[in-house]
Amino acid sequence: MESLIAVLVGVLFATGTYCLMRRSIVKLVIGVVLISQGANLLVFTTGGLLAGRPALVPADGVAPPAPFGDPLPQAMVLTAIVIGFGLTAFLLALVTRAHEAVGDDDINAFNNTDT
């Protein structure tokens, strides 16, 4: 299972890098989102994948029964997802404003933006 996720992380990073090298500014935003999600999946996978073993303490216990999933990478990924949504919203607003100013989606059209 973890090797399949490793391949998925590689595909996300590869397609994100490919989108970053395109001339369209919308594809640049898509590339940033793909790389962000690839990094989130990588951090989540490093915490270990244990199906059905949450890190929850029973009502009559003092520690969760071993083995259990590490909650720190899960918390880090949850925080990174929220930050990623904020970054995506900012980039989309920036792309919308840039498209209104220049009138084109091509990055090379931004050479002459002085008005």
N, C-alpha and C positions, 0 to 999 in steps of 0.2 A: 504494500500500500504506500509506503513512504517513497519508494522509487518512482511510483506513478506521480506522486505529488512533486517530487524533484524535477521530473520531466515537465510538469505543468508550470513550475516556477521558471524553468529555462525558457519555455515557450512564451510566457508572459514577458520576461525580460527581453527576449529577442524581438517579439512583435512591438513592444514599447520602444525599443531602440530604433527599429525600422521606422516607426511612425515619427519619432523625433527627427529623423533625417529627411523627412518629406518636406515639400515646399509649402504645404497648406498649414495655416496656423491652427485650424481645427484638429488636424491630425497630430499636431504638436501637443495639444491638450489631451487627446486620447492616449498618446504615448506616455505622458506624465501619469495619467490615471492607471495605465497598465503596469508601468514600473512600480508604482505605489502599491498596487494590489499584489504584485509579485513579491515585493519585499514583505508585505504583511503575511502572505502565505508562507514565506520562508521562515519568518520569526515564529509563526504559529507551529510550524512543523518541527522546529528545533526544540520546542517544549515537550515533544513526545506525544504520540497519538495513542490514547488508551480509550477504546470505545466502551461506554457504559461505566466508567470509573471516575466520576466527578470528585473534585476535592471538597466534599461536603462532610462536615462533622455530624455524626448521628446525635440524636437528642440525649442519649445516655452515655456518650463517649467524650473523650478529650482530644482525640486526633482522628482524622479520617483513616479508614482501613487501607492498608497498602496493597497493591500499588495504586496510585492515583495520578491524574494529570497535574502538571505544574500550572498553578493559576497565574503566575507572573507573566509568561508570554501571552496568555489570553487577555490579560488586562492591558498589556502594552499594545496588542493588536487592536483592541477595542478603542483605545485612545488614538492610535494611528488612523483608524477608519474615520473617526470624527474630524481629525485634523485634515485628512484627505478630502473629505466632503467640503470643508471650508476652503481649502486650496482650489478645488475644482470650481466652486461657486465664484471665487475671486477671478480665476482664469477665464471662466465663461463671460463674466462681466467685462473683463479686459478685452477679450476677443470681440465682443459685441461693440464696444466703444471704438476699438481699432478699425473694425469693419465699417462703422459709420464714418470715421474720419478719412479713411483711405478709399473705401469703396471696393476693395478687393480682398480675397482670402490668401493671396500669394505673399510669401514673406519678402520676396524681392521688390514688391510694390511699396514697401515701407522705407525705401531709400530716400524718397523725397516727401517727407511728411511736414516740412515747414510750410506754414500758410501765411 
